[in-house]
Amino acid sequence: MDIIRISILGILAVLLSMILKHYKPEYSYFLNLGMCICVFLYVVSKLEFLLDYVEQIQSLIHLDPVYLSMILKMIGITYVAEFAVNLCRDAGCQTIAGQIELFAKLSILIISMPVVLAFIETIEELM
Amino acid sequence: MNENLIFKIAAVGILVTILSQVLKQSGREEHAFLTSLAGLLIVLFWIVPYIYELFETMRKLFAL
């Protein structure tokens, strides 16, 4: 199964980067990067199945597609930001990781602003 | 899948480490630095397409 392959690969990558960390730390960092990319490509391929199911559910419930695309955008931003932040932290650069995280949070906030506005407008109408 | 990327990186890493050790012992310090630089560039050229492919699929998948 896929999970066995990934875990074996992960352990192997860790061991190899352990060897390289003593002599050439940059190669161990490259190894971590390569391993993260492999797992992320697996994750993305699994996500495609998930998104097909979400589309089916969405067609049944007749939800407004705008909200669904907003949620998907947020998930995408968190995924990419998480990937970059963890890699930067792994390499030891906390500040860069913090900046990327801050930017990710801001962009999610900006995306979710229209929903907040619509919510407040509906409340205003009730008043 | 693309596991061989990891093995290639590890191979280049170990090879460059050995080469730079040998060159250091034989007194050619700058050659050792050049080999490690070359190794880094090679690995970089391998990894960049993968990163691009990853972020491209992310962009298409999530309509970012």
N, CA and C atoms of all chains as a GROMACS GRO file, in nm:
protein
  573
    1MET      N    1   0.087  -0.119   0.000
    1MET     CA    2   0.000   0.000   0.000
    1MET      C    3   0.090   0.123   0.000
    2ASP      N    4   0.032   0.234  -0.033
    2ASP     CA    5   0.112   0.356  -0.046
    2ASP      C    6   0.176   0.394   0.087
    3ILE      N    7   0.101   0.376   0.195
    3ILE     CA    8   0.152   0.426   0.322
    3ILE      C    9   0.282   0.355   0.360
    4ILE      N   10   0.291   0.226   0.324
    4ILE     CA   11   0.414   0.152   0.358
    4ILE      C   12   0.531   0.208   0.279
    5ARG      N   13   0.502   0.236   0.151
    5ARG     CA   14   0.611   0.289   0.068
    5ARG      C   15   0.660   0.421   0.122
    6ILE      N   16   0.566   0.507   0.158
    6ILE     CA   17   0.605   0.641   0.203
    6ILE      C   18   0.682   0.633   0.333
    7SER      N   19   0.636   0.546   0.425
    7SER     CA   20   0.705   0.544   0.554
    7SER      C   21   0.846   0.487   0.538
    8ILE      N   22   0.858   0.385   0.453
    8ILE     CA   23   0.994   0.330   0.433
    8ILE      C   24   1.084   0.437   0.372
    9LEU      N   25   1.027   0.507   0.272
    9LEU     CA   26   1.105   0.612   0.207
    9LEU      C   27   1.145   0.719   0.308
   10GLY      N   28   1.051   0.754   0.397
   10GLY     CA   29   1.081   0.858   0.496
   10GLY      C   30   1.195   0.818   0.585
   11ILE      N   31   1.187   0.693   0.636
   11ILE     CA   32   1.293   0.648   0.727
   11ILE      C   33   1.426   0.645   0.654
   12LEU      N   34   1.422   0.599   0.528
   12LEU     CA   35   1.547   0.593   0.451
   12LEU      C   36   1.605   0.733   0.433
   13ALA      N   37   1.517   0.828   0.399
   13ALA     CA   38   1.566   0.965   0.376
   13ALA      C   39   1.626   1.022   0.504
   14VAL      N   40   1.563   0.990   0.619
   14VAL     CA   41   1.616   1.044   0.744
   14VAL      C   42   1.754   0.987   0.770
   15LEU      N   43   1.768   0.855   0.747
   15LEU     CA   44   1.899   0.794   0.774
   15LEU      C   45   2.004   0.854   0.682
   16LEU      N   46   1.968   0.867   0.553
   16LEU     CA   47   2.068   0.921   0.459
   16LEU      C   48   2.105   1.064   0.497
   17SER      N   49   2.004   1.143   0.536
   17SER     CA   50   2.038   1.282   0.569
   17SER      C   51   2.116   1.288   0.699
   18MET      N   52   2.101   1.185   0.783
   18MET     CA   53   2.180   1.181   0.906
   18MET      C   54   2.329   1.168   0.871
   19ILE      N   55   2.356   1.080   0.773
   19ILE     CA   56   2.497   1.061   0.734
   19ILE      C   57   2.553   1.192   0.682
   20LEU      N   58   2.472   1.257   0.594
   20LEU     CA   59   2.525   1.376   0.526
   20LEU      C   60   2.532   1.496   0.619
   21LYS      N   61   2.453   1.494   0.729
   21LYS     CA   62   2.446   1.614   0.812
   21LYS      C   63   2.582   1.648   0.871
   22HIS      N   64   2.663   1.542   0.900
   22HIS     CA   65   2.790   1.570   0.967
   22HIS      C   66   2.887   1.639   0.874
   23TYR      N   67   2.894   1.590   0.746
   23TYR     CA   68   2.996   1.645   0.657
   23TYR      C   69   2.943   1.762   0.576
   24LYS      N   70   2.825   1.741   0.510
   24LYS     CA   71   2.773   1.847   0.422
   24LYS      C   72   2.627   1.871   0.462
   25PRO      N   73   2.600   1.964   0.552
   25PRO     CA   74   2.460   1.982   0.597
   25PRO      C   75   2.366   2.024   0.483
   26GLU      N   76   2.419   2.096   0.381
   26GLU     CA   77   2.325   2.142   0.278
   26GLU      C   78   2.264   2.026   0.202
   27TYR      N   79   2.341   1.915   0.188
   27TYR     CA   80   2.284   1.801   0.116
   27TYR      C   81   2.174   1.736   0.198
   28SER      N   82   2.191   1.734   0.330
   28SER     CA   83   2.083   1.673   0.410
   28SER      C   84   1.959   1.759   0.398
   29TYR      N   85   1.978   1.889   0.383
   29TYR     CA   86   1.861   1.975   0.366
   29TYR      C   87   1.795   1.949   0.230
   30PHE      N   88   1.880   1.929   0.126
   30PHE     CA   89   1.825   1.897  -0.005
   30PHE      C   90   1.748   1.766   0.001
   31LEU      N   91   1.803   1.670   0.077
   31LEU     CA   92   1.736   1.540   0.088
   31LEU      C   93   1.600   1.556   0.151
   32ASN      N   94   1.595   1.636   0.259
   32ASN     CA   95   1.464   1.658   0.323
   32ASN      C   96   1.368   1.722   0.224
   33LEU      N   97   1.420   1.819   0.148
   33LEU     CA   98   1.332   1.887   0.051
   33LEU      C   99   1.280   1.787  -0.051
   34GLY      N  100   1.369   1.702  -0.102
   34GLY     CA  101   1.325   1.603  -0.203
   34GLY      C  102   1.222   1.510  -0.146
   35MET      N  103   1.242   1.468  -0.020
   35MET     CA  104   1.148   1.374   0.041
   35MET      C  105   1.013   1.441   0.060
   36CYS      N  106   1.016   1.568   0.106
   36CYS     CA  107   0.888   1.638   0.127
   36CYS      C  108   0.813   1.651  -0.004
   37ILE      N  109   0.887   1.678  -0.113
   37ILE     CA  110   0.819   1.694  -0.241
   37ILE      C  111   0.756   1.563  -0.284
   38CYS      N  112   0.828   1.451  -0.264
   38CYS     CA  113   0.769   1.322  -0.304
   38CYS      C  114   0.640   1.298  -0.229
   39VAL      N  115   0.642   1.318  -0.097
   39VAL     CA  116   0.521   1.290  -0.019
   39VAL      C  117   0.412   1.387  -0.058
   40PHE      N  118   0.450   1.510  -0.086
   40PHE     CA  119   0.348   1.610  -0.119
   40PHE      C  120   0.282   1.574  -0.252
   41LEU      N  121   0.362   1.522  -0.348
   41LEU     CA  122   0.300   1.482  -0.475
   41LEU      C  123   0.200   1.369  -0.452
   42TYR      N  124   0.235   1.277  -0.360
   42TYR     CA  125   0.138   1.171  -0.326
   42TYR      C  126   0.012   1.233  -0.269
   43VAL      N  127   0.033   1.328  -0.177
   43VAL     CA  128  -0.083   1.389  -0.110
   43VAL      C  129  -0.172   1.457  -0.212
   44VAL      N  130  -0.108   1.527  -0.307
   44VAL     CA  131  -0.188   1.601  -0.405
   44VAL      C  132  -0.269   1.503  -0.489
   45SER      N  133  -0.207   1.389  -0.525
   45SER     CA  134  -0.284   1.295  -0.608
   45SER      C  135  -0.401   1.240  -0.527
   46LYS      N  136  -0.382   1.218  -0.396
   46LYS     CA  137  -0.496   1.169  -0.314
   46LYS      C  138  -0.601   1.278  -0.305
   47LEU      N  139  -0.558   1.403  -0.302
   47LEU     CA  140  -0.654   1.513  -0.285
   47LEU      C  141  -0.748   1.521  -0.404
   48GLU      N  142  -0.698   1.481  -0.522
   48GLU     CA  143  -0.786   1.491  -0.639
   48GLU      C  144  -0.910   1.404  -0.620
   49PHE      N  145  -0.890   1.281  -0.561
   49PHE     CA  146  -1.009   1.198  -0.536
   49PHE      C  147  -1.104   1.272  -0.444
   50LEU      N  148  -1.046   1.332  -0.338
   50LEU     CA  149  -1.129   1.399  -0.238
   50LEU      C  150  -1.211   1.509  -0.304
   51LEU      N  151  -1.146   1.583  -0.395
   51LEU     CA  152  -1.217   1.696  -0.455
   51LEU      C  153  -1.328   1.647  -0.545
   52ASP      N  154  -1.311   1.533  -0.610
   52ASP     CA  155  -1.422   1.481  -0.692
   52ASP      C  156  -1.542   1.453  -0.604
   53TYR      N  157  -1.517   1.390  -0.486
   53TYR     CA  158  -1.631   1.360  -0.397
   53TYR      C  159  -1.696   1.490  -0.351
   54VAL      N  160  -1.613   1.590  -0.320
   54VAL     CA  161  -1.670   1.715  -0.272
   54VAL      C  162  -1.759   1.774  -0.379
   55GLU      N  163  -1.711   1.766  -0.507
   55GLU     CA  164  -1.795   1.820  -0.614
   55GLU      C  165  -1.929   1.746  -0.620
   56GLN      N  166  -1.924   1.613  -0.607
   56GLN     CA  167  -2.052   1.539  -0.612
   56GLN      C  168  -2.144   1.585  -0.500
   57ILE      N  169  -2.088   1.596  -0.379
   57ILE     CA  170  -2.171   1.639  -0.264
   57ILE      C  171  -2.228   1.776  -0.293
   58GLN      N  172  -2.144   1.861  -0.350
   58GLN     CA  173  -2.186   1.999  -0.373
   58GLN      C  174  -2.300   2.002  -0.473
   59SER      N  175  -2.296   1.913  -0.573
   59SER     CA  176  -2.405   1.916  -0.671
   59SER      C  177  -2.534   1.866  -0.607
   60LEU      N  178  -2.522   1.775  -0.508
   60LEU     CA  179  -2.645   1.726  -0.443
   60LEU      C  180  -2.705   1.837  -0.357
   61ILE      N  181  -2.620   1.907  -0.280
   61ILE     CA  182  -2.673   2.002  -0.181
   61ILE      C  183  -2.708   2.134  -0.248
   62HIS      N  184  -2.666   2.158  -0.373
   62HIS     CA  185  -2.690   2.286  -0.441
   62HIS      C  186  -2.637   2.401  -0.359
   63LEU      N  187  -2.509   2.382  -0.310
   63LEU     CA  188  -2.447   2.492  -0.236
   63LEU      C  189  -2.395   2.595  -0.336
   64ASP      N  190  -2.379   2.715  -0.288
   64ASP     CA  191  -2.327   2.820  -0.375
   64ASP      C  192  -2.180   2.788  -0.408
   65PRO      N  193  -2.143   2.772  -0.537
   65PRO     CA  194  -2.004   2.732  -0.568
   65PRO      C  195  -1.900   2.831  -0.520
   66VAL      N  196  -1.940   2.958  -0.497
   66VAL     CA  197  -1.840   3.056  -0.455
   66VAL      C  198  -1.778   3.013  -0.323
   67TYR      N  199  -1.863   2.969  -0.229
   67TYR     CA  200  -1.810   2.933  -0.098
   67TYR      C  201  -1.717   2.814  -0.108
   68LEU      N  202  -1.755   2.718  -0.195
   68LEU     CA  203  -1.671   2.599  -0.206
   68LEU      C  204  -1.533   2.638  -0.260
   69SER      N  205  -1.532   2.723  -0.364
   69SER     CA  206  -1.400   2.760  -0.420
   69SER      C  207  -1.320   2.838  -0.317
   70MET      N  208  -1.391   2.916  -0.233
   70MET     CA  209  -1.318   2.990  -0.129
   70MET      C  210  -1.252   2.894  -0.031
   71ILE      N  211  -1.329   2.793   0.010
   71ILE     CA  212  -1.273   2.695   0.106
   71ILE      C  213  -1.154   2.625   0.043
   72LEU      N  214  -1.169   2.588  -0.086
   72LEU     CA  215  -1.059   2.518  -0.152
   72LEU      C  216  -0.936   2.608  -0.158
   73LYS      N  217  -0.958   2.736  -0.186
   73LYS     CA  218  -0.843   2.828  -0.193
   73LYS      C  219  -0.773   2.835  -0.058
   74MET      N  220  -0.854   2.840   0.047
   74MET     CA  221  -0.792   2.848   0.180
   74MET      C  222  -0.712   2.722   0.208
   75ILE      N  223  -0.768   2.606   0.174
   75ILE     CA  224  -0.695   2.481   0.200
   75ILE      C  225  -0.565   2.482   0.122
   76GLY      N  226  -0.573   2.528  -0.004
   76GLY     CA  227  -0.451   2.531  -0.085
   76GLY      C  228  -0.346   2.621  -0.024
   77ILE      N  229  -0.390   2.739   0.022
   77ILE     CA  230  -0.292   2.832   0.080
   77ILE      C  231  -0.229   2.771   0.203
   78THR      N  232  -0.312   2.709   0.290
   78THR     CA  233  -0.253   2.652   0.412
   78THR      C  234  -0.156   2.541   0.377
   79TYR      N  235  -0.192   2.458   0.276
   79TYR     CA  236  -0.102   2.349   0.240
   79TYR      C  237   0.033   2.403   0.196
   80VAL      N  238   0.030   2.496   0.100
   80VAL     CA  239   0.157   2.546   0.047
   80VAL      C  240   0.236   2.618   0.156
   81ALA      N  241   0.164   2.699   0.236
   81ALA     CA  242   0.234   2.774   0.341
   81ALA      C  243   0.295   2.678   0.442
   82GLU      N  244   0.219   2.574   0.479
   82GLU     CA  245   0.270   2.476   0.576
   82GLU      C  246   0.397   2.411   0.523
   83PHE      N  247   0.392   2.377   0.395
   83PHE     CA  248   0.508   2.313   0.332
   83PHE      C  249   0.630   2.404   0.342
   84ALA      N  250   0.613   2.530   0.303
   84ALA     CA  251   0.728   2.622   0.303
   84ALA      C  252   0.773   2.651   0.445
   85VAL      N  253   0.677   2.671   0.537
   85VAL     CA  254   0.716   2.708   0.673
   85VAL      C  255   0.794   2.596   0.739
   86ASN      N  256   0.747   2.472   0.722
   86ASN     CA  257   0.818   2.363   0.789
   86ASN      C  258   0.957   2.345   0.731
   87LEU      N  259   0.969   2.365   0.598
   87LEU     CA  260   1.102   2.350   0.539
   87LEU      C  261   1.196   2.458   0.592
   88CYS      N  262   1.144   2.581   0.602
   88CYS     CA  263   1.231   2.689   0.652
   88CYS      C  264   1.269   2.662   0.796
   89ARG      N  265   1.173   2.615   0.876
   89ARG     CA  266   1.206   2.587   1.018
   89ARG      C  267   1.309   2.476   1.025
   90ASP      N  268   1.292   2.374   0.936
   90ASP     CA  269   1.384   2.262   0.937
   90ASP      C  270   1.526   2.311   0.909
   91ALA      N  271   1.537   2.410   0.821
   91ALA     CA  272   1.671   2.458   0.788
   91ALA      C  273   1.721   2.554   0.894
   92GLY      N  274   1.633   2.591   0.990
   92GLY     CA  275   1.682   2.674   1.099
   92GLY      C  276   1.647   2.820   1.086
   93CYS      N  277   1.576   2.859   0.977
   93CYS     CA  278   1.545   3.002   0.962
   93CYS      C  279   1.407   3.027   1.018
   94GLN      N  280   1.401   3.065   1.147
   94GLN     CA  281   1.270   3.086   1.209
   94GLN      C  282   1.202   3.211   1.155
   95THR      N  283   1.282   3.317   1.130
   95THR     CA  284   1.218   3.444   1.092
   95THR      C  285   1.147   3.430   0.958
   96ILE      N  286   1.217   3.364   0.861
   96ILE     CA  287   1.153   3.352   0.729
   96ILE      C  288   1.025   3.272   0.743
   97ALA      N  289   1.031   3.164   0.824
   97ALA     CA  290   0.911   3.083   0.843
   97ALA      C  291   0.800   3.169   0.901
   98GLY      N  292   0.833   3.253   0.997
   98GLY     CA  293   0.730   3.338   1.056
   98GLY      C  294   0.671   3.432   0.954
   99GLN      N  295   0.756   3.488   0.868
   99GLN     CA  296   0.704   3.582   0.767
   99GLN      C  297   0.608   3.511   0.674
  100ILE      N  298   0.647   3.390   0.628
  100ILE     CA  299   0.559   3.318   0.535
  100ILE      C  300   0.427   3.288   0.602
  101GLU      N  301   0.435   3.248   0.731
  101GLU     CA  302   0.312   3.214   0.802
  101GLU      C  303   0.223   3.338   0.813
  102LEU      N  304   0.285   3.452   0.844
  102LEU     CA  305   0.207   3.576   0.857
  102LEU      C  306   0.139   3.607   0.725
  103PHE      N  307   0.214   3.592   0.615
  103PHE     CA  308   0.156   3.623   0.484
  103PHE      C  309   0.041   3.528   0.454
  104ALA      N  310   0.057   3.402   0.489
  104ALA     CA  311  -0.051   3.305   0.460
  104ALA      C  312  -0.176   3.343   0.538
  105LYS      N  313  -0.158   3.378   0.666
  105LYS     CA  314  -0.277   3.413   0.747
  105LYS      C  315  -0.346   3.534   0.688
  106LEU      N  316  -0.265   3.634   0.645
  106LEU     CA  317  -0.325   3.756   0.590
  106LEU      C  318  -0.403   3.724   0.463
  107SER      N  319  -0.345   3.641   0.377
  107SER     CA  320  -0.415   3.615   0.250
  107SER      C  321  -0.543   3.539   0.276
  108ILE      N  322  -0.543   3.450   0.377
  108ILE     CA  323  -0.668   3.380   0.408
  108ILE      C  324  -0.770   3.478   0.461
  109LEU      N  325  -0.723   3.571   0.545
  109LEU     CA  326  -0.816   3.671   0.600
  109LEU      C  327  -0.879   3.752   0.487
  110ILE      N  328  -0.795   3.790   0.391
  110ILE     CA  329  -0.847   3.872   0.280
  110ILE      C  330  -0.952   3.794   0.203
  111ILE      N  331  -0.926   3.664   0.182
  111ILE     CA  332  -1.021   3.584   0.105
  111ILE      C  333  -1.153   3.573   0.179
  112SER      N  334  -1.145   3.565   0.313
  112SER     CA  335  -1.270   3.540   0.386
  112SER      C  336  -1.346   3.669   0.414
  113MET      N  337  -1.289   3.784   0.378
  113MET     CA  338  -1.357   3.912   0.408
  113MET      C  339  -1.496   3.920   0.345
  114PRO      N  340  -1.516   3.887   0.216
  114PRO     CA  341  -1.651   3.901   0.159
  114PRO      C  342  -1.757   3.827   0.239
  115VAL      N  343  -1.720   3.709   0.290
  115VAL     CA  344  -1.822   3.634   0.365
  115VAL      C  345  -1.861   3.711   0.490
  116VAL      N  346  -1.761   3.768   0.557
  116VAL     CA  347  -1.792   3.842   0.680
  116VAL      C  348  -1.883   3.959   0.647
  117LEU      N  349  -1.852   4.029   0.536
  117LEU     CA  350  -1.935   4.144   0.498
  117LEU      C  351  -2.077   4.098   0.471
  118ALA      N  352  -2.092   3.990   0.394
  118ALA     CA  353  -2.228   3.944   0.363
  118ALA      C  354  -2.302   3.910   0.492
  119PHE      N  355  -2.230   3.851   0.586
  119PHE     CA  356  -2.293   3.812   0.712
  119PHE      C  357  -2.342   3.936   0.786
  120ILE      N  358  -2.258   4.038   0.792
  120ILE     CA  359  -2.297   4.158   0.866
  120ILE      C  360  -2.414   4.225   0.796
  121GLU      N  361  -2.413   4.224   0.661
  121GLU     CA  362  -2.526   4.288   0.591
  121GLU      C  363  -2.656   4.215   0.623
  122THR      N  364  -2.652   4.082   0.626
  122THR     CA  365  -2.778   4.012   0.657
  122THR      C  366  -2.824   4.048   0.798
  123ILE      N  367  -2.728   4.060   0.891
  123ILE     CA  368  -2.769   4.095   1.028
  123ILE      C  369  -2.832   4.233   1.029
  124GLU      N  370  -2.772   4.324   0.950
  124GLU     CA  371  -2.824   4.461   0.948
  124GLU      C  372  -2.968   4.460   0.900
  125GLU      N  373  -2.995   4.373   0.798
  125GLU     CA  374  -3.134   4.371   0.747
  125GLU      C  375  -3.229   4.323   0.857
  126LEU      N  376  -3.180   4.228   0.939
  126LEU     CA  377  -3.272   4.176   1.043
  126LEU      C  378  -3.304   4.286   1.144
  127MET      N  379  -3.206   4.375   1.167
  127MET     CA  380  -3.228   4.476   1.273
  127MET      C  381  -3.350   4.564   1.242
  128MET      N  382   0.736   0.556  -0.841
  128MET     CA  383   0.716   0.701  -0.844
  128MET      C  384   0.855   0.765  -0.848
  129ASN      N  385   0.874   0.882  -0.792
  129ASN     CA  386   1.003   0.946  -0.812
  129ASN      C  387   1.089   0.931  -0.687
  130GLU      N  388   1.103   0.804  -0.641
  130GLU     CA  389   1.190   0.782  -0.524
  130GLU      C  390   1.336   0.802  -0.563
  131ASN      N  391   1.365   0.775  -0.696
  131ASN     CA  392   1.508   0.780  -0.729
  131ASN      C  393   1.565   0.920  -0.711
  132LEU      N  394   1.476   1.022  -0.702
  132LEU     CA  395   1.529   1.156  -0.674
  132LEU      C  396   1.608   1.155  -0.545
  133ILE      N  397   1.550   1.088  -0.443
  133ILE     CA  398   1.615   1.090  -0.312
  133ILE      C  399   1.748   1.015  -0.319
  134PHE      N  400   1.746   0.900  -0.389
  134PHE     CA  401   1.871   0.823  -0.395
  134PHE      C  402   1.975   0.900  -0.475
  135LYS      N  403   1.934   0.971  -0.578
  135LYS     CA  404   2.032   1.048  -0.657
  135LYS      C  405   2.094   1.156  -0.570
  136ILE      N  406   2.010   1.226  -0.492
  136ILE     CA  407   2.064   1.333  -0.406
  136ILE      C  408   2.162   1.275  -0.306
  137ALA      N  409   2.121   1.162  -0.245
  137ALA     CA  410   2.212   1.102  -0.145
  137ALA      C  411   2.343   1.062  -0.211
  138ALA      N  412   2.332   1.005  -0.334
  138ALA     CA  413   2.456   0.961  -0.401
  138ALA      C  414   2.545   1.081  -0.428
  139VAL      N  415   2.486   1.189  -0.482
  139VAL     CA  416   2.569   1.307  -0.511
  139VAL      C  417   2.630   1.360  -0.382
  140GLY      N  418   2.550   1.362  -0.274
  140GLY     CA  419   2.601   1.414  -0.148
  140GLY      C  420   2.721   1.335  -0.100
  141ILE      N  421   2.708   1.203  -0.099
  141ILE     CA  422   2.818   1.120  -0.047
  141ILE      C  423   2.939   1.134  -0.138
  142LEU      N  424   2.914   1.136  -0.271
  142LEU     CA  425   3.026   1.145  -0.365
  142LEU      C  426   3.102   1.275  -0.342
  143VAL      N  427   3.028   1.385  -0.330
  143VAL     CA  428   3.095   1.515  -0.314
  143VAL      C  429   3.170   1.520  -0.182
  144THR      N  430   3.112   1.458  -0.078
  144THR     CA  431   3.182   1.459   0.051
  144THR      C  432   3.316   1.389   0.038
  145ILE      N  433   3.314   1.270  -0.026
  145ILE     CA  434   3.440   1.196  -0.038
  145ILE      C  435   3.538   1.276  -0.121
  146LEU      N  436   3.489   1.328  -0.235
  146LEU     CA  437   3.580   1.403  -0.324
  146LEU      C  438   3.642   1.520  -0.250
  147SER      N  439   3.560   1.595  -0.175
  147SER     CA  440   3.617   1.713  -0.109
  147SER      C  441   3.714   1.670  -0.001
  148GLN      N  442   3.688   1.556   0.068
  148GLN     CA  443   3.786   1.511   0.168
  148GLN      C  444   3.919   1.479   0.101
  149VAL      N  445   3.909   1.406  -0.013
  149VAL     CA  446   4.035   1.368  -0.081
  149VAL      C  447   4.109   1.492  -0.124
  150LEU      N  448   4.035   1.585  -0.185
  150LEU     CA  449   4.101   1.706  -0.235
  150LEU      C  450   4.160   1.786  -0.120
  151LYS      N  451   4.089   1.789  -0.007
  151LYS     CA  452   4.142   1.865   0.108
  151LYS      C  453   4.274   1.805   0.155
  152GLN      N  454   4.274   1.666   0.162
  152GLN     CA  455   4.399   1.603   0.209
  152GLN      C  456   4.513   1.637   0.115
  153SER      N  457   4.485   1.637  -0.017
  153SER     CA  458   4.595   1.660  -0.112
  153SER      C  459   4.624   1.808  -0.124
  154GLY      N  460   4.564   1.892  -0.037
  154GLY     CA  461   4.606   2.032  -0.031
  154GLY      C  462   4.532   2.123  -0.126
  155ARG      N  463   4.443   2.071  -0.212
  155ARG     CA  464   4.375   2.162  -0.307
  155ARG      C  465   4.241   2.204  -0.246
  156GLU      N  466   4.246   2.310  -0.166
  156GLU     CA  467   4.127   2.352  -0.094
  156GLU      C  468   4.021   2.407  -0.190
  157GLU      N  469   4.065   2.489  -0.288
  157GLU     CA  470   3.965   2.554  -0.372
  157GLU      C  471   3.897   2.453  -0.463
  158HIS      N  472   3.972   2.344  -0.502
  158HIS     CA  473   3.906   2.243  -0.586
  158HIS      C  474   3.795   2.175  -0.507
  159ALA      N  475   3.821   2.152  -0.379
  159ALA     CA  476   3.717   2.088  -0.296
  159ALA      C  477   3.594   2.177  -0.292
  160PHE      N  478   3.617   2.307  -0.276
  160PHE     CA  479   3.502   2.397  -0.273
  160PHE      C  480   3.428   2.394  -0.405
  161LEU      N  481   3.504   2.391  -0.518
  161LEU     CA  482   3.439   2.391  -0.649
  161LEU      C  483   3.358   2.264  -0.669
  162THR      N  484   3.409   2.149  -0.625
  162THR     CA  485   3.331   2.027  -0.645
  162THR      C  486   3.202   2.033  -0.563
  163SER      N  487   3.212   2.084  -0.439
  163SER     CA  488   3.087   2.086  -0.361
  163SER      C  489   2.989   2.184  -0.424
  164LEU      N  490   3.042   2.293  -0.480
  164LEU     CA  491   2.952   2.388  -0.547
  164LEU      C  492   2.886   2.322  -0.667
  165ALA      N  493   2.966   2.248  -0.746
  165ALA     CA  494   2.910   2.181  -0.864
  165ALA      C  495   2.804   2.081  -0.821
  166GLY      N  496   2.832   2.005  -0.713
  166GLY     CA  497   2.733   1.908  -0.666
  166GLY      C  498   2.604   1.977  -0.629
  167LEU      N  499   2.617   2.092  -0.561
  167LEU     CA  500   2.496   2.165  -0.520
  167LEU      C  501   2.416   2.206  -0.641
  168LEU      N  502   2.486   2.257  -0.744
  168LEU     CA  503   2.412   2.303  -0.862
  168LEU      C  504   2.341   2.187  -0.929
  169ILE      N  505   2.408   2.072  -0.937
  169ILE     CA  506   2.344   1.957  -1.002
  169ILE      C  507   2.216   1.922  -0.929
  170VAL      N  508   2.225   1.912  -0.796
  170VAL     CA  509   2.107   1.872  -0.719
  170VAL      C  510   1.998   1.977  -0.734
  171LEU      N  511   2.041   2.104  -0.738
  171LEU     CA  512   1.941   2.210  -0.754
  171LEU      C  513   1.866   2.193  -0.886
  172PHE      N  514   1.943   2.163  -0.994
  172PHE     CA  515   1.876   2.148  -1.124
  172PHE      C  516   1.782   2.028  -1.123
  173TRP      N  517   1.810   1.929  -1.039
  173TRP     CA  518   1.718   1.814  -1.033
  173TRP      C  519   1.590   1.850  -0.960
  174ILE      N  520   1.609   1.932  -0.852
  174ILE     CA  521   1.494   1.951  -0.762
  174ILE      C  522   1.399   2.058  -0.815
  175VAL      N  523   1.451   2.158  -0.884
  175VAL     CA  524   1.364   2.271  -0.923
  175VAL      C  525   1.247   2.226  -1.009
  176PRO      N  526   1.265   2.136  -1.112
  176PRO     CA  527   1.145   2.094  -1.186
  176PRO      C  528   1.042   2.027  -1.096
  177TYR      N  529   1.090   1.950  -0.998
  177TYR     CA  530   0.992   1.884  -0.910
  177TYR      C  531   0.913   1.987  -0.832
  178ILE      N  532   0.984   2.090  -0.780
  178ILE     CA  533   0.913   2.193  -0.704
  178ILE      C  534   0.811   2.262  -0.793
  179TYR      N  535   0.855   2.292  -0.918
  179TYR     CA  536   0.764   2.361  -1.010
  179TYR      C  537   0.642   2.274  -1.036
  180GLU      N  538   0.666   2.145  -1.060
  180GLU     CA  539   0.553   2.056  -1.090
  180GLU      C  540   0.458   2.050  -0.972
  181LEU      N  541   0.516   2.046  -0.851
  181LEU     CA  542   0.431   2.037  -0.731
  181LEU      C  543   0.343   2.161  -0.721
  182PHE      N  544   0.405   2.279  -0.731
  182PHE     CA  545   0.324   2.400  -0.712
  182PHE      C  546   0.228   2.419  -0.828
  183GLU      N  547   0.263   2.368  -0.947
  183GLU     CA  548   0.171   2.380  -1.059
  183GLU      C  549   0.046   2.296  -1.034
  184THR      N  550   0.067   2.172  -0.986
  184THR     CA  551  -0.052   2.090  -0.958
  184THR      C  552  -0.134   2.153  -0.846
  185MET      N  553  -0.064   2.210  -0.746
  185MET     CA  554  -0.140   2.275  -0.638
  185MET      C  555  -0.224   2.388  -0.695
  186ARG      N  556  -0.165   2.465  -0.783
  186ARG     CA  557  -0.238   2.581  -0.836
  186ARG      C  558  -0.359   2.533  -0.914
  187LYS      N  559  -0.339   2.428  -0.998
  187LYS     CA  560  -0.454   2.382  -1.077
  187LYS      C  561  -0.560   2.320  -0.986
  188LEU      N  562  -0.515   2.246  -0.886
  188LEU     CA  563  -0.610   2.173  -0.802
  188LEU      C  564  -0.698   2.269  -0.723
  189PHE      N  565  -0.634   2.370  -0.661
  189PHE     CA  566  -0.709   2.456  -0.570
  189PHE      C  567  -0.752   2.585  -0.638
  190ALA      N  568  -0.728   2.598  -0.769
  190ALA     CA  569  -0.765   2.720  -0.839
  190ALA      C  570  -0.715   2.841  -0.762
  191LEU      N  571  -0.587   2.837  -0.725
  191LEU     CA  572  -0.532   2.948  -0.646
  191LEU      C  573  -0.522   3.073  -0.731
   0.00000   0.00000   0.00000
